[in-house]
């Protein structure tokens, strides 16, 4: 077997789950998609072996592209919210490459259309630099820049910038978190699944009320609970401000896209929230931001689509050269 022999393995590896799929022909979407809990497997190679044996008929991929939620250093990786770390060479696949998970999500953007997206305000996203961000186990950020032969993805760790608080209660939340032993509050501390839990607890402290220990799923499900409802609204406002900052930083005139595992569960609540108002609420750049479209990705496995597109482009280049 040689590099780029089909099938190819594609993966989206997060802090909680590992999603896998197979590409069986050039340009085809991923098939045999399966989600494996990361906690069930000691290492990434163990998870890959389990997927190929259980969900892919024991095939041997000729190539692989794996998107991981954490910093990439050549062939080496370390997940930010998991103990998995190592080298992609350990997989024993002839051609295997790593992408940051939001780098792969950025590559997917030109391939998303129609029902894959829900508008969150502003004009339809167009050509030009695109930004993608989103809360899951962590908070990911990436970009996509038009180049002569297509698009170039930009990985980043923007989720670890200082949290963009503006409203008085948001400052109170940060003060409460600092009092609870979190000296430097970054965006990911509030804009993620664990961040929803942290925000709920901090708002209870600020409001002087007792609150039960709830999971992120509990918080977004309890629509009639006033504290849970406030948690989601504050979350969406902070997310809007953060998205506006990302748009300004990248000059994302081609649109800002939101992904991750949290937002598809609360699509209508995000649309009805203060997200878009906070996105545009920059006193110096409001008109600039008003001209940038925002959309929520609701496609089921967009990072796998991005990983497959990345491999297809690389394979075509190899075939031409």
C-alpha positions as CSV (number, residue, x, y, z in Angstrom):
1,X,0.0,0.0,0.0
2,X,1.3,3.5,-0.9
3,X,0.3,7.0,0.1
4,X,-3.1,8.2,-1.1
5,X,-4.3,4.7,-1.9
6,X,-8.0,4.7,-1.0
7,X,-9.8,4.5,1.3
8,X,-8.6,7.4,3.5
9,X,-9.2,7.9,7.2
10,X,-10.5,11.2,8.4
11,X,-11.1,12.2,12.0
12,X,-12.2,15.0,14.3
13,X,-10.7,14.5,17.7
14,X,-12.1,16.6,20.5
15,X,-11.6,16.6,24.3
16,X,-14.7,14.4,24.8
17,X,-15.4,12.4,21.6
18,X,-13.4,11.1,18.6
19,X,-15.3,11.2,15.3
20,X,-14.1,9.1,12.4
21,X,-15.0,8.5,8.8
22,X,-13.8,6.9,5.5
23,X,-13.3,8.5,2.2
24,X,-13.7,5.8,-0.5
25,X,-13.3,7.9,-3.7
26,X,-11.7,11.2,-4.6
27,X,-14.1,14.0,-3.7
28,X,-16.6,11.8,-2.0
29,X,-18.0,12.8,1.4
30,X,-17.0,10.7,4.5
31,X,-18.9,7.5,5.0
32,X,-18.9,4.9,7.8
33,X,-19.0,7.8,10.3
34,X,-18.8,6.8,14.0
35,X,-18.3,8.6,17.3
36,X,-16.1,7.0,19.9
37,X,-15.9,8.4,23.5
38,X,-12.3,9.4,24.1
39,X,-12.5,8.1,27.7
40,X,-13.0,4.5,26.4
41,X,-9.5,4.5,24.7
42,X,-6.2,5.2,26.4
43,X,-4.5,6.7,23.3
44,X,-5.4,8.0,19.9
45,X,-3.9,4.9,18.1
46,X,-6.1,2.7,20.3
47,X,-9.2,4.7,19.2
48,X,-8.1,4.5,15.5
49,X,-7.6,0.7,15.8
50,X,-11.0,0.3,17.4
51,X,-12.7,2.4,14.7
52,X,-11.1,0.6,11.8
53,X,-11.9,-2.9,13.3
54,X,-15.4,-2.2,14.4
55,X,-16.8,0.4,12.0
56,X,-14.7,0.1,8.8
57,X,-14.4,-3.6,8.2
58,X,-10.7,-3.7,9.1
59,X,-9.5,-1.7,6.1
60,X,-6.0,-0.3,5.9
61,X,-6.1,3.4,4.9
62,X,-3.5,4.7,2.5
63,X,-3.8,8.2,3.9
64,X,-5.3,10.0,6.8
65,X,-6.1,13.5,7.9
66,X,-6.8,14.0,11.6
67,X,-8.2,17.2,13.0
68,X,-7.4,17.6,16.7
69,X,-8.5,20.0,19.4
70,X,-5.1,21.3,20.5
71,X,-1.8,22.7,19.2
72,X,0.0,20.8,16.4
73,X,3.7,20.8,16.0
74,X,4.6,19.0,12.8
75,X,3.7,15.3,13.3
76,X,3.3,15.8,17.1
77,X,0.1,16.7,18.9
78,X,-1.2,17.3,22.4
79,X,-4.9,17.7,23.0
80,X,-5.8,20.7,25.2
81,X,-8.7,19.0,27.1
82,X,-7.5,15.4,27.0
83,X,-4.5,13.3,28.0
84,X,-3.9,12.1,24.4
85,X,-0.5,13.1,23.1
86,X,2.0,11.6,20.6
87,X,2.9,11.5,17.0
88,X,0.8,10.8,14.0
89,X,3.6,8.4,12.8
90,X,2.4,6.1,15.5
91,X,-0.7,5.2,13.5
92,X,1.3,3.3,10.9
93,X,-0.6,4.9,7.9
94,X,1.6,5.6,4.8
95,X,0.5,9.3,4.6
96,X,-0.9,10.9,7.7
97,X,-1.2,14.5,8.5
98,X,-2.6,16.6,11.4
99,X,-4.7,19.7,11.4
100,X,-6.0,21.8,14.3
101,X,-9.7,21.0,14.6
102,X,-10.8,24.5,13.7
103,X,-8.3,24.5,10.8
104,X,-10.2,21.6,9.4
105,X,-13.5,23.3,10.1
106,X,-12.3,26.3,8.2
107,X,-11.4,24.1,5.2
108,X,-15.0,22.9,5.2
109,X,-16.6,26.3,4.8
110,X,-16.6,26.5,1.0
111,X,-18.3,23.1,1.0
112,X,-21.2,24.1,3.2
113,X,-24.4,25.4,1.8
114,X,-28.2,25.5,2.1
115,X,-29.4,23.5,5.1
116,X,-25.8,23.2,6.5
117,X,-26.0,26.8,7.7
118,X,-28.5,29.0,9.7
119,X,-28.1,32.8,9.4
120,X,-27.4,34.7,12.6
121,X,-27.7,38.1,11.0
122,X,-26.0,40.4,8.5
123,X,-25.5,39.8,4.8
124,X,-25.0,36.4,3.3
125,X,-21.3,35.3,3.8
126,X,-19.4,36.0,0.6
127,X,-15.9,35.8,-0.8
128,X,-13.0,37.1,1.3
129,X,-11.3,36.1,4.5
130,X,-13.6,33.9,6.6
131,X,-13.5,33.2,10.3
132,X,-14.8,30.2,12.2
133,X,-15.2,29.8,15.9
134,X,-17.2,27.8,18.4
135,X,-17.7,26.4,21.9
136,X,-17.4,22.7,22.6
137,X,-15.3,21.1,25.3
138,X,-13.1,24.1,24.6
139,X,-13.4,27.2,22.4
140,X,-11.9,26.9,19.0
141,X,-10.9,29.6,16.4
142,X,-9.7,29.4,12.9
143,X,-9.6,31.3,9.6
144,X,-9.7,30.8,5.9
145,X,-7.8,33.1,3.5
146,X,-8.4,33.1,-0.3
147,X,-5.2,32.4,-2.3
148,X,-4.4,31.9,-6.0
149,X,-5.2,28.2,-6.1
150,X,-8.1,28.1,-3.6
151,X,-8.0,28.7,0.1
152,X,-5.4,28.5,2.9
153,X,-6.6,27.7,6.4
154,X,-5.2,29.5,9.5
155,X,-5.1,27.7,12.8
156,X,-5.1,29.5,16.1
157,X,-5.6,29.3,19.8
158,X,-7.9,32.4,20.0
159,X,-10.1,30.7,22.7
160,X,-7.4,31.6,25.2
161,X,-7.6,35.3,24.9
162,X,-8.9,37.3,27.8
163,X,-12.7,37.1,28.1
164,X,-14.5,40.1,26.4
165,X,-16.6,41.4,29.2
166,X,-18.6,44.7,28.6
167,X,-21.8,44.6,30.7
168,X,-21.7,45.4,34.5
169,X,-22.9,41.9,35.4
170,X,-20.2,40.3,33.2
171,X,-17.6,42.2,35.2
172,X,-19.3,40.9,38.4
173,X,-19.1,37.3,37.0
174,X,-15.3,37.7,36.4
175,X,-14.8,39.1,39.9
176,X,-16.7,36.1,41.3
177,X,-14.6,33.7,39.3
178,X,-11.4,35.3,40.5
179,X,-12.7,35.1,44.1
180,X,-13.3,31.4,43.5
181,X,-9.6,30.9,42.5
182,X,-9.5,31.7,38.8
183,X,-7.1,34.6,38.6
184,X,-7.0,35.1,34.8
185,X,-10.4,34.5,33.1
186,X,-10.0,33.6,29.4
187,X,-12.8,33.3,26.8
188,X,-12.8,29.5,26.9
189,X,-13.5,29.6,30.7
190,X,-17.0,30.9,29.9
191,X,-17.6,30.2,26.2
192,X,-17.5,26.4,26.2
193,X,-19.6,23.5,27.6
194,X,-17.6,23.6,30.9
195,X,-17.9,27.4,30.6
196,X,-21.7,27.2,30.7
197,X,-21.4,25.4,34.0
198,X,-18.9,27.9,35.4
199,X,-21.0,30.8,34.2
200,X,-24.2,29.4,35.8
201,X,-22.3,28.9,39.1
202,X,-20.9,32.5,39.0
203,X,-24.2,34.1,38.1
204,X,-25.8,32.3,41.1
205,X,-23.1,33.8,43.3
206,X,-23.6,37.3,41.8
207,X,-27.4,37.1,42.2
208,X,-27.1,35.8,45.8
209,X,-29.1,32.6,45.1
210,X,-28.4,28.9,45.6
211,X,-28.2,26.8,42.4
212,X,-27.9,23.1,42.0
213,X,-24.9,21.6,40.2
214,X,-26.0,21.2,36.6
215,X,-24.4,20.0,33.5
216,X,-24.2,22.1,30.3
217,X,-27.0,20.0,28.8
218,X,-29.1,20.6,31.9
219,X,-28.6,24.3,31.7
220,X,-29.7,24.7,28.1
221,X,-32.6,22.3,28.6
222,X,-34.2,24.2,31.5
223,X,-35.8,27.0,29.5
224,X,-38.3,27.8,32.3
225,X,-35.5,28.2,35.0
226,X,-34.7,31.9,35.3
227,X,-31.0,31.4,36.3
228,X,-30.5,28.9,33.4
229,X,-32.2,31.3,31.0
230,X,-30.0,34.2,32.2
231,X,-26.9,31.9,31.8
232,X,-27.7,31.2,28.2
233,X,-28.4,34.9,27.4
234,X,-25.1,36.1,29.0
235,X,-23.3,33.3,27.2
236,X,-24.7,34.4,23.9
237,X,-23.9,38.1,24.5
238,X,-20.3,37.2,25.4
239,X,-20.1,35.0,22.3
240,X,-21.3,37.9,20.1
241,X,-18.6,40.2,21.5
242,X,-15.9,37.5,21.1
243,X,-17.0,36.8,17.5
244,X,-16.9,40.5,16.7
245,X,-13.3,40.6,18.0
246,X,-12.3,37.7,15.9
247,X,-13.9,39.3,12.8
248,X,-12.0,42.5,13.4
249,X,-8.7,40.6,14.1
250,X,-8.9,38.6,10.8
251,X,-10.7,41.2,8.7
252,X,-13.3,38.5,8.0
253,X,-15.3,40.3,5.4
254,X,-16.2,36.8,3.9
255,X,-18.2,35.9,7.0
256,X,-18.0,34.6,10.5
257,X,-19.2,31.0,11.0
258,X,-20.0,29.4,14.3
259,X,-19.4,25.7,15.0
260,X,-18.7,23.5,17.9
261,X,-20.9,21.1,19.9
262,X,-22.9,23.5,22.0
263,X,-24.6,25.9,19.6
264,X,-26.5,23.4,17.4
265,X,-28.5,22.5,20.5
266,X,-29.8,26.0,21.0
267,X,-30.1,27.4,17.5
268,X,-33.3,29.4,18.0
269,X,-32.2,30.8,21.4
270,X,-29.0,32.1,19.8
271,X,-30.9,33.7,17.0
272,X,-33.3,35.4,19.5
273,X,-30.5,36.5,21.9
274,X,-28.3,39.5,21.9
275,X,-25.6,37.7,20.0
276,X,-25.8,39.8,16.8
277,X,-26.2,43.1,18.7
278,X,-23.1,42.4,20.7
279,X,-21.3,41.3,17.5
280,X,-21.8,44.8,16.0
281,X,-21.5,46.8,19.3
282,X,-18.1,48.4,18.6
283,X,-18.3,52.2,18.8
284,X,-15.6,52.7,16.2
285,X,-16.2,49.7,13.8
286,X,-20.0,49.2,14.0
287,X,-20.6,49.8,10.3
288,X,-17.7,47.5,9.4
289,X,-19.1,44.7,11.5
290,X,-22.7,45.3,10.3
291,X,-21.4,44.4,6.8
292,X,-20.2,41.0,7.9
293,X,-22.5,38.0,7.8
294,X,-22.7,35.5,10.7
295,X,-24.0,32.0,10.3
296,X,-24.3,28.9,12.5
297,X,-23.0,25.6,11.1
298,X,-25.6,22.8,11.7
299,X,-24.1,20.2,9.3
300,X,-23.6,17.0,11.3
301,X,-19.8,16.5,10.9
302,X,-18.2,19.5,9.2
303,X,-14.7,18.9,10.4
304,X,-14.7,15.5,8.7
305,X,-15.8,17.3,5.5
306,X,-12.9,19.7,6.0
307,X,-10.4,16.9,6.6
308,X,-11.6,15.0,3.5
309,X,-11.4,18.2,1.4
310,X,-7.9,18.8,2.6
311,X,-6.8,15.3,1.6
312,X,-8.5,15.5,-1.8
313,X,-6.7,18.8,-2.6
314,X,-3.3,17.3,-1.5
315,X,-3.9,14.1,-3.5
316,X,-4.7,16.1,-6.6
317,X,-1.5,18.1,-6.3
318,X,0.5,14.9,-5.9
319,X,-1.2,13.4,-9.0
320,X,-0.4,16.6,-11.1
321,X,3.3,16.9,-9.9
